Amino acid sequence: MSNEPTPDSELEQQMVDLAEVEDAKLTSDQKSYSQNQLIRRRFFSHVPAMISLVVLSIVTIVAFTSVGYGIIPGWWQHPFRLPQGAQLVNNGQPTMFQDGQLFGPHPFGQDGLPRDIFARVMRGTQQSLIIGAVVALVSSVIGILVGAIAGYFRGKVESILMTLTDFVIVVPLLVIAAILGSYVSDMPFAPFPLAIALGLALWTGMARLVRAEVLSLREKEYVAAAIAMGASPWRIILKHMLPNAVGVIIVNASFTVAAVILLESVLSYLGMGIQAPEVSLGMLVSQGEAAINTRPHLFWIPGLFILTITLCVNFIGDGLRDAFDPRQQRKGDRRPGLRQVLGLRGFAMSQQRRGGAGTGSPGNNQE
């Protein structure tokens, strides 16, 4: 038999050598990253999420430090409630950029009583942020528990839990929130009772997502190995399944915060949310609607804060989603630009085609 190398073996050896060269280049030129490092790098490279994180951090710090919270005092001189001896300044109009001053004594103006609107908006922002965080925590805990149990145990347990979930989903969310909010709105320690009540109505989305993740993770080899080694179901769920579903949980919780802030604003606007003497942004919008023609700032300022907070939280959620699951990123032509949104891109392309056809027709005629 001949020991001469065949063409196939030479081709295989060349491919192995080429792979070794490429691996050496990657090792020398690029640094390897862990999964957590890759997630952080993708999140920090998401420009809208970073801008939103900075804006939301500034709003949160100013809201909690300006008027204080609980026994912690703030640096703003006016309380959000009506102080004794308060006087109307500048006819209640905002003093910002007035008489050469940057802010003035009442930068957002005063209402008719007169109470400082800046202090009340900051207090309302506090309430909205607290409600959003508490509802996200409560709904996530309930949704994770229900979804993990339904996805792992299957059978009758899954049927009962998913039937309960479908029943809660069928009932309109605003109706459930209004009923629960009307019962807890007068309880002490606001806004925590309202936040817990809303959390009891907003767990269904998290439950369905976690169930789907657990169903897919249930078929993995490491889960089968853990079962073969005698691990208990709760250990498998807590140690092997939920850590691998943390991306879905974090992203859904971030979007829940934005949805809850809007929901609480609607409830307070309807009078079924935060009650006086406490303040919420929805309540301020409702109160400012009556004076929108004479003092529109009473309506627009709290409305702009609601819009700013919800947009920032949504952009942060988009960044987290793209960081945990880069397959969902939209790049290049798949991300619509301004011209495409306005319908101008297709018009310009059609004009270019017509121009190209027009320039090509004389040549064809000459031939």
N, C-alpha and C positions, 0 to 999 in steps of 0.2 A: 504494500500500500504506500502511496506517496504522501509525504509530510508537507507538501507545498500548500500554502494557504489558498483557499478558494476565494472567489470574488465576494461571496456572501460574508465570509468571516472577516475579510478586509473591510467591508462596508460597516459591519458591526463594530470593529475596532475603531474605525474613524469616528463613528457616532459616540462611542464611549469617550474617546479623547476630546471630542468637541464638548461633550457635557462636562468633563472635568475642567476644561478651560473656562467655560461659562460659570461654573461654580466658583472657581478661583477668582474670577472677576467680581462676582457678587460678594464674595467674602472680603475682598480687598477694598472695593469701592463703596459698598453699601453696608449700613449697620442694620442688624436684625433687631426687631422690636417684638415685644410680647403683645398679646391680644389687648390688654388694658392700655398699653402705650399707643397702639394703633388707634383705639377708640378715642383717646385723649387728643391725639394729633389730628384726627379727622374732625373732632368737635371744635378744637381751637382754630382750625383753618376755615370754619364755616363763618364767613364775615357777618351775615345778618344775625346769626345767633350770638356772636361776640358783641356786636353793637347793642342788641337787645339785652344781653346780660349786664352790660355796663349801665344802660339806662334804667333797667329794673332795680339794680343795686342802688343807684343814686336815689331813685324814688323811695325805696324801702328805708334807706338810712335817714333821709330827710323826714319821712313820715313818722318814724319811731323816735327820732331824737328831737324833733321840733316841739311837739306838744307833750312828749313823754308818754309813758304807759304805766298804769298801776301806780306804784309808789315811786317810780323813777321820774324825776322832773325833766322838763324840756327846756330848751333855750329860747323858745318863742314867748314873747311877753303877753300875748292875749290867749285866754282859754277858749276852748271850743263851745263851752256853754256861755250864757249871758252873764257877764261880770257886772258887779255893782258900779253904778256911776258911769256906765259906758255912754259915749257920745258919738253921734253920727259925724263922720269925717268925709269931706269932699262929696257930700250928698250921697254917700254909699258907693261911689264909683271907685274902681281900682286906683290906688295911688302909685302903682308901678310906673316908672319913667315920668313922674310928675314933678315939676319944680326942681329939676336937676337931681332928683333922688333916684337911686336904682330900684329900691323896693318901696320905701315909705312905710308908714305905720300899718297900712292895710293893703298889701300888694294885690290881693284878689277882691278887694272891696268889702262891703258889709251888707247884711240883709236889713229888713225893716225894723228889727227889734232894738238896737243894732248889734249883731254878732259878727265876729271876724270870720270871713269866708275861708281864708287861708288855713286857720286852725281847724275849721270844720271839715275842709277837704282833706287835710292831713289825717284827722281822726277817721274819716270815712275810708281813706286808703288803708289805714291800719286794719279796720274791720274787714275789708275785702280781702286783704292778703292773709289774715288769720283764717278766715272762713275757707279760702281756697286751699291753704295748706292742710287744715284739719280735715276737710272733706276728702282731699286726695289721700290722706293717711287712712281714714276710716273706710272709705270705699275700696281702697287697695287691699286692706287686710281682709275684709269680707269677701271681695272678689277672688283674691288668691286662695283663700280657704275653700270656697265653694268650687272654684274651677279645678283646683288640684285634686280635691276629693272625687269630683265627678269624672275627671279624666283618668285617674289612676284606677279606681275601683270598678268603674263601668257598671253594667248591669242595672239592677233596680235603683241603686244609689244614684247613678248618673241620671236615670229617667226621672226620679223625684226631684233632684236638684235642678235639672234643666227645665222641667215643667214649672217649677217655682220661678226660675229666671225668666222664662217666656211670659209668665203671668205678669211679672213686674214690668217687663218691657212693653206689654200691650197697653197698660194704663199710661196715659199721657204723663210725661215727667212733670210738667208744670202743675198738673192737678195734684199729684202726690206731694210735690214740694210745697204747694199752697196749703194743703191740709195739715201736713206736719209743721209747717212754719207757723200757722195760726195757733197751734197748740203750745209751741215752745217760745213764741216771740216775747211773751211777758215773763219768762223765767229769769232768775238772776244769773250772773256771770256771763252776760252776753259778750260775744256772739257764739260761745261754745255750744249751747244747746241747739241753736239753729244749725250750726255746722255739723253736729253729730246727726241731726235729723236728716239733713240733706245727704250725708254720707250713707244713710240707710236706704236712700232711694237711687243712688248712682253707682252701685257696685256691679250692675249687670254686664256692662261692657268689659270690665276687667275680668269677670268670671268667664265669659265666653272666650276671651283671648288666652287666658291661662289654661283653660281646658284644652284648647286646640294645641297649645305648645306641649302640654303634658302628654296628649295623645301621640304626638310625633316623637317625643323623647322616650316614651314608653317602649318603643321598638328598638332603641339603641342597644349596642352590644354591652356597654358598661352597666346599663340598668339590668340586663339579663345576668351579667356576672354578679352584680350585687345581690340579686334575688337568689342566685345559685349558692352564694356564700352565706345565706341565711339572714340578710339584713331585713329589718322590719320595714313595713310600708312607709311609716312616717320618716324613718331615717333616709330611705330612698328619695322621698319627696323633698325633704329639707336639704339633704346633702348633695344630691345628684341632679334633681330636676329643676327646682326653683333657681339655683345659681345659674343654670343655663338658659333660663327664661327671664333673667333680670333685665335684658334690653327691652323686651316687650312691656314689662311692668313699668319701668322708668318712663318710657315714652308715653304710654297711656296715662300715667299719673300726671305728667306735665300737661297734656291736653285737657285732662279733667280739671286742673286748676283754672284754666282759661274759661271753660264752660261753666264752672261753678260761680266764678266772679260775675259773669253775665246773668246767670240765673238768680243769684242773690240780688243783683241790681234790679232785675225785673220784679222780684218779690217785694223789695223795699219800695219800689215805685208804686206797686199796687197796694201798699200798706199792710202786707202780710209778712214782712221780713223784720229787720231791725226796727225797734220802736223807740220813740223819744223817752228819756232825754239823750239816748245814744244817737249816733250819727252814722249814716252809710252813704255811699256815693249815689245809690239809687234814690234814697230819700231826698238828697240834695237836688237831684235832677227833677224829682216830682215837685218839690217846693219851688224850684226856680222856673218851672214851666208857667206858673201864674204870672210871673213878671218878665216873661221873655221879650215883650215889646218895649218895656221901659228900661229894664236892666238885664240885658241878655247874658251878661257874664255869669249871673247866678245859675243859668242853665248850661252854658257851654263849658265852663271850667270843670265841673265834676264829670261832665260827659266826656271831655277830652282825656281826663285821667282814667276813666273806665276804658276808653279806646286804647290808650297808651299801654296800660297794664296787660290787657288781653292780647294785643299785638305782640308785645315783648315775650309773653309766655308762649304764644303760638310759634314764634320764630325760634325760641329756645327749644321747643319740642321738635321742630323741623330739624334743627341741628343735631339733637340727640338721636332722632330716627336715622338720619344719614350716617351718624357715627357708628351706631350699633348695627345697621344694615346698609352698607354702601351700595348694595344692588338696587336700592330704591332711589339713588341719587339721579337727578336729571341734569345732564350736561349737554353742551353744544346746542345743536338745533332743536333738541327735545325740550329745552327750557324756552318758553315763549318770550320773545322780547317785546319792547313797546310797540314797534311797527307791526308785529304780528298780532298783538292784542287789539290794536286799532284797525286791523284789516288792511294796512298799507303795504305789507310785505308781499302778499299775493298780487296786489295791483301792480307793484313795481316789477315783479317777476314777469307778469303778463306783458307789460310794456316792453321789457327787454326782449322777450320772445318775438313780439311783433316787430321790434326794431331789427332783430337778427333776420327775420323772414324778409323784411323789406330790403335790407342790404344784400341778401342773397338772391333776390328775384332778378335784378338786372343781369347778373352774371349768368344765370340760367337762360335768360332770353337771348343773351349774346351767343351762347353756345348753340 
